[in-house]
Amino acid sequence: MALVLYTGPANPNAFKALITAEYSGVKLELAKDFRLGVSNYTPEFLKMSPIGRVPVLETPDGAIFDSNAIARYVASLKADNPLYGSSLIDHARVEQWIDFAATRIEGGLLSLLWATSGRFDSIAFHANMLTFLIKAFKKSLHAINIHLANNTYLVGHSITLADIVMTCNLYWGYSRIMTKDFMSEFPHVERYFWTMVNQPNFKVVVGEVKQAKAVPAVPSLTMAPAKEQAKPKEFEPKEVKKEASPSKAAEAEEEKAPKPKPRNPLDLLPRSKMNLDEWKRLYSNTKTNFLEVAIKGFWDMYDPEGYSLWFCEYKYNEENTVSFVTMNKVGGFLQRMDLARKYAFGKMLVVGQNPPFKVKGLWLFRGQEIPQFVIDECYDMELYEWTKVDISDDVQKERVNAMIEDQETFEGEPLLDTKCFK
């Protein structure tokens, strides 16, 4: 059986495997009639890549997903492959730079591309975040620049798998935001990138590389034109009005009186025995013996007829490659949930030691369903998978306890951060 690579067109992540194959003398076939966005969500494909990500390599022994894992596999098909260096320390340093390329370069670039998309709630937030991301990314480029000042390649004296992965990750930036002006601070990185992409085994895969000429305009930073100042009205003598009749005056006063606001449907539900404010105070004020005080207190107060519990999980956890961006995403979600503060309590968790980080949550809502006004007003809701908690299931009940209580780990993974909505 041939090695078949499933990918979309001109995918730098797929370039890693294809370039590695060129250096290793391994033949890869591109999957025929593969349509990105359609073929990768079929039941057959999801058996190979559980969340539908590409590239995927189909081998005689099964499928492999994740671009770096595929490149490593292809390199391993050639015995004593020089792409891993000539010694154990070379091998370790190849892995070191592959990890650096994944976390610092690819992660940093994805954050910058997200930031330049303009999807922000406020211009002030966007400007501050963009400045921070550029500074962090340039710090990573500076580290590579120093290393390459005295080295042609990342490891040793010839091209290794680290160079292939690093160059393919840099390709994302060069084609979109890393202009000549942007890269002027990093001449050794600039020399290195163009040396790599012009190697025959690179060029046969990536073709001619064009560097971005300008960073795309960011919609959220485009200020609306200032409105013309209204001219002062010329003095006009007031017309003396005739007094209205008593009946008409009463009607006019009635029209001016503010109309009562429509009541929230949740306020019309039967009175619940659970006092939500009392639970929030108990949660906030319990500093010791949390399990016996706060969690026991929660279940003593909980009214399954007046409230419902929900688990949520972010649908696109594979995108969460930068920890602080992930936590800001959660913070923005909680900010938009503020409209439900009177009717809800929530706890959001960011889990994982290494990217991608997983975002999970527990929510307590008034009523038996997620309030419709929350679904309508908080657009983030659709980015999460929501599952109603069955409190008769002891496993689910224990999961609720674990999410309420801050522990060092959650479901076997390090707990990176928590945010509470109360």
Salt bridges, closest charged atoms under 4 A:
GLU95 OE1 - ARG72 NH2 2.71
GLU95 OE2 - HIS91 NE2 3.80
ASP99 OD1 - ARG72 NH2 3.86
ASP121 OD2 - ARG336 NH1 2.30
GLU185 OE2 - LYS138 NZ 2.71
GLU190 OE2 - LYS180 NZ 2.94
GLU208 OE2 - LYS203 NZ 3.41
ASP267 OD1 - LYS342 NZ 3.46
ASP300 OD2 - LYS296 NZ 3.17
GLU313 OE2 - LYS360 NZ 3.24
ASP338 OD1 - ARG341 NH2 2.56
ASP380 OD1 - ARG336 NE 2.60
ASP406 OD1 - LYS347 NZ 2.85
GLU411 OE1 - LYS360 NZ 3.74
GLU411 OE2 - ARG399 NE 2.48
GLU413 OE1 - LYS358 NZ 2.98
ASP417 OD2 - LYS419 NZ 4.00
